Amino acid sequence: MHPTIKNTIGALSALLIASSLYAQKNPIINGYYADPEGIKYGDTYWVFPTFSAKYEDQVLLDAFSSKDLKTWTKHPRIVDTSAVKWAKRAMWAPAVLKKDKRYYLFFGANDVHKGEVGGIGVAVANKPEGPYKDLLGKPLIQEIVNGAQPIDQFVFKDKDGTYYMYYGGWGHCNVVKLKKDFTGIEPLPDGSLYKEITPDKYVEGPYMFIRDGKYYFMWSEGGWTGPDYKVAYAIADSPFGPFKRLNTVLEQDPAVATGAGHHSVIHSAKDNKYYIVYHRRPLNKKSAHERVVCIDEMKFDSEGHILPVKMTGKAMVDF
């Protein structure tokens, strides 16, 4: 083979390999899942979603791992209500992280209302795929403070090593500072235990990350059972805001899917790519619980603003 042709083929092959990472199919896994928390542990991508079903059946969490964002391995029942005695139903919206060689999984349970047992719990394991065991034997946060239902928690590690947790449904979002061992909360810099940081149009599903020294705060708007679910964002200089709504990042596409929201973000430091992990409702599905997990690349403009995400993949599914 002529050297020029060989080099050209080699270059094209390298390009195809480089681009194949993003050429994953959507939805990425079979079955109905929602509220996905995505993270990269070492060289492996992980997704921890809600098992999307009626609250009475939503009593377990599965996890999925992949080396290339295309082929996913299922790790079933990494935690369930048998391991969390106070949780009776509606285990959902996991948030995960690694600290001191242990893996922590924060979750909501029981769809708690005032006077009820439930709220945000935390479990721990020695491996990402579990099995996870209840850390406290009770909820980490059960009280309804500032009108925020204790659900949809996201745990964020700040630049100084402090762990903050953003959470809240019913149109209100609080931030709290976690103790180093995750057994409770402690006062924030202003002396308060709970600080409301709710941005305009916020409904639920908060998420935070740092990029170029700026704090990107994201959340879901609209109703999770309907077509108008969406994701918006703000940028601030502090983990406490103020968070002024800038734009919508992800929303329904009549040609692809409706109900796109409750997301997380995976940052691949190796190639500095960002991926938004989210759920959506296929066009041929109408039930509130018929949600699927998808991943698309998330890009930024020259000023650091998040560009609107174009959903890719199948418009209809048949599981």
NUPAKOL-995928 format. One record per residue (C-alpha): x, y, z; residue in three letters. Coordinates in steps of 0.25 Angstrom, whole numbers, always signed. Last residue first. Layout:
% NUPAKOL-995928
<<X Y Z> 'ALA'>
...
***
This chain:
% NUPAKOL-995928
<<-156 -10 +101> 'PHE'>
<<-161 -3 +89> 'ASP'>
<<-155 +11 +87> 'VAL'>
<<-159 +23 +79> 'MET'>
<<-151 +36 +75> 'ALA'>
<<-138 +28 +75> 'LYS'>
<<-125 +35 +76> 'GLY'>
<<-120 +50 +78> 'THR'>
<<-125 +62 +86> 'MET'>
<<-119 +75 +82> 'LYS'>
<<-114 +82 +95> 'VAL'>
<<-115 +97 +95> 'PRO'>
<<-101 +104 +97> 'LEU'>
<<-96 +106 +111> 'ILE'>
<<-90 +120 +113> 'HIS'>
<<-75 +120 +115> 'GLY'>
<<-72 +133 +107> 'GLU'>
<<-66 +125 +95> 'SER'>
<<-79 +116 +94> 'ASP'>
<<-81 +104 +102> 'PHE'>
<<-84 +89 +99> 'LYS'>
<<-92 +78 +105> 'MET'>
<<-91 +64 +98> 'GLU'>
<<-103 +55 +99> 'ASP'>
<<-107 +44 +108> 'ILE'>
<<-120 +37 +110> 'CYS'>
<<-128 +30 +120> 'VAL'>
<<-143 +26 +118> 'VAL'>
<<-156 +30 +123> 'ARG'>
<<-169 +23 +123> 'GLU'>
<<-173 +26 +137> 'HIS'>
<<-183 +37 +134> 'ALA'>
<<-190 +29 +124> 'SER'>
<<-190 +34 +109> 'LYS'>
<<-180 +27 +101> 'LYS'>
<<-179 +27 +86> 'ASN'>
<<-171 +40 +85> 'LEU'>
<<-161 +35 +95> 'PRO'>
<<-161 +41 +109> 'ARG'>
<<-148 +47 +114> 'ARG'>
<<-137 +45 +124> 'HIS'>
<<-124 +52 +126> 'TYR'>
<<-109 +51 +125> 'VAL'>
<<-102 +63 +120> 'ILE'>
<<-88 +60 +115> 'TYR'>
<<-76 +70 +116> 'TYR'>
<<-63 +67 +109> 'LYS'>
<<-49 +72 +114> 'ASN'>
<<-42 +60 +107> 'ASP'>
<<-36 +53 +119> 'LYS'>
<<-44 +62 +129> 'ALA'>
<<-57 +55 +124> 'SER'>
<<-68 +63 +131> 'HIS'>
<<-81 +56 +134> 'ILE'>
<<-93 +65 +136> 'VAL'>
<<-106 +62 +143> 'SER'>
<<-121 +62 +138> 'HIS'>
<<-135 +64 +143> 'HIS'>
<<-141 +67 +129> 'GLY'>
<<-146 +64 +115> 'ALA'>
<<-162 +62 +116> 'GLY'>
<<-163 +60 +101> 'THR'>
<<-155 +53 +90> 'ALA'>
<<-149 +53 +77> 'VAL'>
<<-157 +60 +66> 'ALA'>
<<-165 +69 +75> 'PRO'>
<<-152 +73 +82> 'ASP'>
<<-154 +75 +97> 'GLN'>
<<-145 +83 +106> 'GLU'>
<<-130 +84 +109> 'LEU'>
<<-121 +96 +112> 'VAL'>
<<-132 +107 +115> 'THR'>
<<-125 +121 +118> 'ASN'>
<<-119 +130 +128> 'LEU'>
<<-126 +129 +141> 'ARG'>
<<-119 +138 +152> 'LYS'>
<<-113 +130 +163> 'PHE'>
<<-108 +138 +174> 'PRO'>
<<-101 +129 +177> 'GLY'>
<<-98 +121 +189> 'PHE'>
<<-87 +113 +182> 'PRO'>
<<-80 +126 +179> 'SER'>
<<-76 +133 +166> 'ASP'>
<<-89 +130 +159> 'ALA'>
<<-95 +124 +146> 'ILE'>
<<-109 +120 +144> 'ALA'>
<<-116 +108 +137> 'TYR'>
<<-129 +103 +131> 'ALA'>
<<-134 +88 +129> 'VAL'>
<<-147 +84 +123> 'LYS'>
<<-160 +77 +126> 'TYR'>
<<-171 +82 +116> 'ASP'>
<<-176 +69 +112> 'PRO'>
<<-183 +65 +125> 'GLY'>
<<-181 +56 +136> 'THR'>
<<-168 +63 +141> 'TRP'>
<<-176 +77 +141> 'GLY'>
<<-168 +89 +138> 'GLY'>
<<-154 +93 +141> 'GLU'>
<<-142 +85 +144> 'SER'>
<<-129 +91 +150> 'TRP'>
<<-115 +95 +147> 'MET'>
<<-104 +103 +155> 'PHE'>
<<-91 +106 +148> 'TYR'>
<<-81 +112 +158> 'TYR'>
<<-69 +119 +151> 'LYS'>
<<-54 +116 +153> 'GLY'>
<<-52 +111 +138> 'ASP'>
<<-64 +101 +140> 'ARG'>
<<-69 +97 +154> 'ILE'>
<<-81 +88 +155> 'PHE'>
<<-95 +88 +161> 'MET'>
<<-108 +81 +160> 'TYR'>
<<-122 +83 +165> 'PRO'>
<<-134 +74 +161> 'GLY'>
<<-146 +82 +165> 'GLU'>
<<-156 +93 +161> 'VAL'>
<<-148 +106 +158> 'TYR'>
<<-155 +116 +150> 'LYS'>
<<-146 +127 +156> 'ASP'>
<<-135 +123 +164> 'PRO'>
<<-136 +117 +178> 'THR'>
<<-124 +119 +187> 'ILE'>
<<-130 +116 +201> 'GLU'>
<<-120 +114 +212> 'LYS'>
<<-121 +103 +222> 'TYR'>
<<-113 +102 +235> 'LEU'>
<<-110 +117 +237> 'SER'>
<<-97 +122 +242> 'GLY'>
<<-93 +131 +230> 'ASP'>
<<-82 +121 +226> 'PRO'>
<<-92 +109 +227> 'LEU'>
<<-94 +102 +240> 'PRO'>
<<-93 +87 +241> 'GLU'>
<<-101 +76 +234> 'ILE'>
<<-101 +61 +238> 'GLY'>
<<-95 +47 +237> 'THR'>
<<-87 +51 +224> 'PHE'>
<<-74 +48 +230> 'ASP'>
<<-68 +62 +227> 'LYS'>
<<-81 +68 +232> 'LYS'>
<<-90 +73 +220> 'LEU'>
<<-92 +88 +218> 'LYS'>
<<-107 +91 +213> 'VAL'>
<<-113 +97 +201> 'VAL'>
<<-128 +99 +199> 'ASN'>
<<-136 +99 +187> 'CYS'>
<<-151 +102 +186> 'HIS'>
<<-162 +100 +175> 'GLY'>
<<-168 +88 +181> 'TRP'>
<<-155 +80 +181> 'GLY'>
<<-142 +82 +188> 'GLY'>
<<-127 +79 +189> 'TYR'>
<<-113 +84 +188> 'TYR'>
<<-103 +78 +197> 'MET'>
<<-90 +84 +200> 'TYR'>
<<-77 +77 +203> 'TYR'>
<<-65 +85 +206> 'THR'>
<<-51 +81 +199> 'GLY'>
<<-47 +96 +197> 'ASP'>
<<-51 +95 +182> 'LYS'>
<<-65 +91 +186> 'ASP'>
<<-70 +77 +186> 'LYS'>
<<-84 +76 +182> 'PHE'>
<<-95 +66 +187> 'VAL'>
<<-108 +66 +179> 'PHE'>
<<-121 +64 +186> 'GLN'>
<<-134 +62 +178> 'ASP'>
<<-143 +61 +190> 'ILE'>
<<-146 +68 +204> 'PRO'>
<<-158 +76 +200> 'GLN'>
<<-154 +90 +200> 'ALA'>
<<-164 +100 +206> 'GLY'>
<<-153 +108 +213> 'ASN'>
<<-150 +95 +222> 'VAL'>
<<-158 +82 +221> 'ILE'>
<<-151 +73 +231> 'GLU'>
<<-146 +59 +228> 'GLN'>
<<-131 +61 +225> 'ILE'>
<<-121 +50 +227> 'LEU'>
<<-132 +40 +228> 'PRO'>
<<-131 +29 +238> 'LYS'>
<<-122 +17 +240> 'GLY'>
<<-110 +25 +238> 'LEU'>
<<-101 +19 +227> 'LEU'>
<<-111 +10 +221> 'ASP'>
<<-103 -1 +213> 'LYS'>
<<-99 -1 +199> 'TYR'>
<<-96 -14 +191> 'PRO'>
<<-90 -8 +184> 'GLY'>
<<-87 -5 +169> 'GLU'>
<<-78 +6 +172> 'PRO'>
<<-70 -2 +182> 'LYS'>
<<-67 -2 +197> 'ASN'>
<<-81 +3 +200> 'ALA'>
<<-89 +14 +207> 'VAL'>
<<-103 +19 +208> 'ALA'>
<<-109 +33 +210> 'VAL'>
<<-124 +37 +212> 'GLY'>
<<-132 +49 +208> 'ILE'>
<<-147 +49 +212> 'GLY'>
<<-155 +40 +220> 'GLY'>
<<-164 +38 +232> 'VAL'>
<<-176 +47 +231> 'GLU'>
<<-181 +59 +239> 'GLY'>
<<-180 +68 +227> 'LYS'>
<<-179 +61 +214> 'HIS'>
<<-169 +50 +209> 'VAL'>
<<-168 +44 +196> 'ASP'>
<<-164 +31 +203> 'ASN'>
<<-149 +32 +199> 'ALA'>
<<-139 +41 +194> 'GLY'>
<<-125 +36 +191> 'PHE'>
<<-110 +39 +194> 'PHE'>
<<-100 +28 +190> 'LEU'>
<<-86 +28 +196> 'TYR'>
<<-74 +20 +191> 'TYR'>
<<-62 +18 +200> 'ARG'>
<<-48 +19 +197> 'LYS'>
<<-47 +32 +205> 'ASP'>
<<-58 +39 +198> 'LYS'>
<<-65 +35 +185> 'LYS'>
<<-78 +41 +180> 'LEU'>
<<-92 +38 +177> 'VAL'>
<<-106 +45 +176> 'ALA'>
<<-118 +36 +174> 'PRO'>
<<-132 +42 +169> 'ALA'>
<<-141 +32 +175> 'TRP'>
<<-146 +22 +185> 'MET'>
<<-161 +23 +185> 'ALA'>
<<-166 +13 +195> 'ARG'>
<<-164 +8 +209> 'LYS'>
<<-151 +14 +213> 'ALA'>
<<-148 +14 +229> 'TRP'>
<<-142 +0 +228> 'LYS'>
<<-131 +4 +217> 'VAL'>
<<-125 -10 +213> 'ALA'>
<<-138 -17 +211> 'SER'>
<<-143 -4 +204> 'THR'>
<<-133 -6 +192> 'ASP'>
<<-118 -4 +189> 'VAL'>
<<-109 -8 +177> 'ILE'>
<<-121 -16 +172> 'ARG'>
<<-116 -19 +158> 'PRO'>
<<-102 -16 +152> 'HIS'>
<<-105 -14 +138> 'LYS'>
<<-93 -13 +128> 'THR'>
<<-94 -2 +117> 'TRP'>
<<-88 -2 +103> 'THR'>
<<-88 +12 +97> 'LYS'>
<<-82 +22 +107> 'LEU'>
<<-68 +16 +104> 'ASP'>
<<-64 +9 +117> 'LYS'>
<<-78 +6 +122> 'SER'>
<<-85 +4 +135> 'SER'>
<<-100 +3 +139> 'PHE'>
<<-106 +4 +153> 'ALA'>
<<-119 -1 +159> 'ASP'>
<<-128 +5 +170> 'LEU'>
<<-139 -2 +178> 'LEU'>
<<-153 +1 +184> 'VAL'>
<<-160 +8 +172> 'GLN'>
<<-171 -2 +172> 'ASP'>
<<-180 +5 +182> 'GLU'>
<<-176 +18 +176> 'TYR'>
<<-181 +14 +162> 'LYS'>
<<-169 +11 +153> 'ALA'>
<<-156 +18 +148> 'SER'>
<<-145 +11 +154> 'PHE'>
<<-137 +24 +158> 'THR'>
<<-124 +25 +151> 'PRO'>
<<-109 +23 +155> 'PHE'>
<<-100 +24 +143> 'VAL'>
<<-85 +21 +143> 'TRP'>
<<-74 +24 +133> 'TYR'>
<<-61 +16 +135> 'THR'>
<<-47 +21 +133> 'ASP'>
<<-45 +25 +148> 'GLY'>
<<-59 +27 +154> 'TYR'>
<<-67 +36 +144> 'LYS'>
<<-81 +41 +149> 'ILE'>
<<-95 +41 +144> 'GLY'>
<<-107 +43 +153> 'GLU'>
<<-120 +39 +145> 'PRO'>
<<-133 +44 +149> 'ASP'>
<<-141 +34 +141> 'ALA'>
<<-141 +19 +137> 'TYR'>
<<-151 +11 +129> 'TYR'>
<<-144 -1 +122> 'GLY'>
<<-133 -3 +112> 'ASN'>
<<-121 +5 +113> 'ILE'>
<<-114 +16 +106> 'ILE'>
<<-127 +22 +100> 'PRO'>
<<-120 +27 +91> 'ASN'>
<<-109 +21 +84> 'LYS'>
<<-94 +24 +86> 'GLN'>
<<-87 +32 +75> 'ALA'>
<<-80 +41 +86> 'TYR'>
<<-68 +31 +88> 'LEU'>
<<-68 +28 +73> 'SER'>
<<-63 +41 +69> 'SER'>
<<-49 +38 +74> 'ALA'>
<<-49 +24 +68> 'ILE'>
<<-54 +30 +55> 'LEU'>
<<-44 +40 +54> 'LEU'>
<<-33 +30 +57> 'ALA'>
<<-38 +22 +46> 'SER'>
<<-38 +33 +37> 'LEU'>
<<-24 +37 +40> 'ALA'>
<<-19 +23 +38> 'GLY'>
<<-26 +22 +25> 'ILE'>
<<-19 +35 +21> 'THR'>
<<-6 +30 +25> 'ASN'>
<<-7 +17 +18> 'LYS'>
<<-12 +24 +5> 'ILE'>
<<+1 +33 +6> 'THR'>
<<+10 +21 +9> 'PRO'>
<<+5 +14 -4> 'HIS'>
<<+0 +0 +0> 'MET'>
***
